[in-house]
Amino acid sequence: MPSYTAPTRDIQFVLNEILDVANSDVPGYSELEPDFTAAVLEECGKLNSAVLAPLNVVGDKEGCVLENGVVRTPTGFKAAFDQVREGGWTGLDMPEEFGGQNMPYVMGIATLEMFASSNQAFAMYQGLTHGAASAILVHGSDQQKATYLPKMVSCEWTGTMNLTEPHCGTDLGLMRTKAEPQEDGSYAITGQKIFISAGEHDLADNIIHLVLAKIPGGPEGIKGVSLFIVPKFIVNDDGSLGDRNALSCGKIEEKMGIHGNSTCVMNYDGARGWLIGDMHKGMRAMFTMMNEARLGVGMQGLAQAEAAYQNAVAYARDRLQGRAVTGAENPDGPADPLIVHPDIRRSLMDQKSFTEGARAFILWGAMLIDKSHRAGDADAEGMISLLTPVIKGFLTDRGYDMTVQAQQIYGGHGYIEEWGMSQFTRDARIAMIYEGANGVQALDLVGRKLALDGGKHVMAFFEMVKGFCKENGDVEGMAPFIEPLKAASKDLQAAGMYFMQNGMKNPNAALSGSYDFMHLFGHVCLGLMWARSARAALAALAGGASDTAFYENKLTTGRYYMARQLPMTATHLARIQSGAEPVMALPADAF
Ligand SMILES: Cc1cc2nc3c(=O)[nH]c(=O)nc-3n(C[C@H](O)[C@H](O)[C@H](O)COP(=O)(O)OP(=O)(O)OC[C@H]3O[C@@H](n4cnc5c(N)ncnc54)[C@H](O)[C@@H]3O)c2cc1C
């Protein structure tokens, strides 16, 4: 069965040596001294390796079962959930006044990686709760916050997000669920939501559903959508649980992966709900959470790739097949281990250079969110809004690809269930779909984010890359990073220019290239992260760091990314510049 070891050393490298969190002026960051973050990460790592990782396969095999309206989660989930709650992990980055530990979001994300690696299906119960609690925190009234947040921060009650309906996923303007005003100020919610993660289960005493619905008579389409709190059990004035609300789980979906998470059809039959935030501004309330939620899903791409990679390395060291082309490396054995073969090394290098680059990218993204939320930094907010579709789309696509590569290292043993490798691939697949399918992320990037605030943020991105290259161009050892980064950034600018020149007169020209643009942008971001990593590694080596192997390996892995992955930007640019014609020429009825 697969195992998992939390990559705490690498997370520490990003936090301390690339982002230099403890010396940042973001409020709360001065507490993030290396000793402190190391203690938190080590503790979290132990919990994930020892308790949650062994339950990953159990969750996959048993799945969730719906019986008499009640969903039973896999064996061991409830006890583990209680252990996670009691350890305070669910409220790590939530405010102290609601029982949280008030740590910066960057720490929440650093620990989330471990939860999402060790057991993604399990982690979603707390992840969805975090998302719902964040929405209440920002948009709820004082009374709503006092009623729901303490129990949600501790995960005694969990939360859900209800957007999707059978006929509306991406196009939420088609929503039919309705919310009728009642005399007591509440609303009667009626409709069906589908694919609701953690919609019903046995892990918590109450489930707080956040439901998007339309108030009759409101504006048409997406502008008429409002957000409601709809608890499974109505909460009495004294905080105790009252009547069962008129909502039920009609079915749990059978699906490709994340079997340990209950994906529910939720029926609302005049359920009592309370408006959260302003009437008809439900989408705005959801959008406030969007950057965080999408960054969390991007993390799932990295997390599954990391867990799969760790096991692929162990297998490649162990499995004896064939001889090294340059002469036997295990002459006393019947064959050499897989890891001697260049093609296996290529695959492992793809995986390693992806996971480490992605980790730096996501933690940087989390720091931008902290700058925005904790320091009111509008530039950071603009930058993370620009990068969010890249983090979500690129990292989940590539994360999935990496799980396939890890599976491939096992040959046929990766395809059968005995070794547990197919689960990583199956679990990783959903992250490309939910929280806005990746094609829609690309649309968002090209259609909205590039032009955001007059293109100010994308220009700031280019300036940042340029500034970094200028500052470090002459540093010894940086040439293999700076030159490829400059070339890739030039490709990205050329693609942006192509959209500017052609997008207005032919929108299909821009949208035919949007997916390539998202990947082009992703590669440039990872290239930038590798260049920063290299700079930090060189500084550590020059400063006499004792852990030389770690830093040398960093540089070697980074050079691999620059040499073997970053050149993909040229292919993406060529595809973008081919325009709409090759994509749209075939008439729809010719398919
Ligand atoms: C396991 C699982 C868990 C989920 N959890 C939740 C949850 O907790 N809460 C919730 O509300 N929802 C949840 N979802 C729903 C998920 O968010 C939707 O499936 C997703 O948003 C896509 O909607 P759809 O399936 O209706 O696809 P559609 O909207 O029908 O899209 C189909 C395809 O067309 C593409 N597409 C759509 N519009 C365009 C366009 N304009 N241009 C180009 N391409 C386009 C999409 O990218 C996609 O590839 C979950 C789904 C699954 C499978």
The ligand as an ORCA input file, in Angstrom:
! r2SCAN-3c Opt
* xyz 0 1
  C     -17.142     14.944     -7.285
  C     -17.749     16.296     -7.494
  C     -17.859     17.162     -6.441
  C     -18.454     18.418     -6.622
  N     -18.661     19.235     -5.539
  C     -19.464     20.324     -5.698
  C     -19.889     21.080     -4.556
  O     -19.513     20.790     -3.412
  N     -20.742     22.116     -4.737
  C     -21.189     22.461     -5.988
  O     -21.973     23.384     -6.092
  N     -20.783     21.781     -7.089
  C     -19.939     20.717     -6.975
  N     -19.555     20.006     -8.075
  C     -19.985     20.443     -9.386
  C     -18.859     21.008    -10.245
  O     -18.435     22.231     -9.718
  C     -19.401     21.104    -11.684
  O     -19.462     19.773    -12.175
  C     -18.554     21.985    -12.551
  O     -18.710     23.321    -12.147
  C     -18.935     21.887    -14.040
  O     -20.320     21.969    -14.223
  P     -21.044     20.861    -15.110
  O     -20.637     19.536    -14.602
  O     -22.485     21.156    -15.165
  O     -20.419     21.034    -16.548
  P     -20.885     22.064    -17.691
  O     -21.077     23.415    -17.124
  O     -21.978     21.462    -18.445
  O     -19.578     22.096    -18.586
  C     -19.195     20.983    -19.416
  C     -17.882     21.300    -20.104
  O     -18.063     22.432    -20.943
  C     -17.120     23.438    -20.645
  N     -17.763     24.755    -20.768
  C     -18.863     25.194    -20.164
  N     -19.143     26.457    -20.551
  C     -18.192     26.818    -21.422
  C     -17.904     27.996    -22.164
  N     -18.651     29.082    -22.072
  N     -16.805     28.001    -22.976
  C     -16.018     26.923    -23.060
  N     -16.235     25.782    -22.387
  C     -17.307     25.729    -21.564
  C     -16.630     23.160    -19.228
  O     -15.289     23.592    -19.070
  C     -16.749     21.653    -19.140
  O     -15.563     21.046    -19.596
  C     -18.907     18.788     -7.911
  C     -18.742     17.905     -8.979
  C     -18.192     16.665     -8.786
  C     -18.105     15.733     -9.966
*
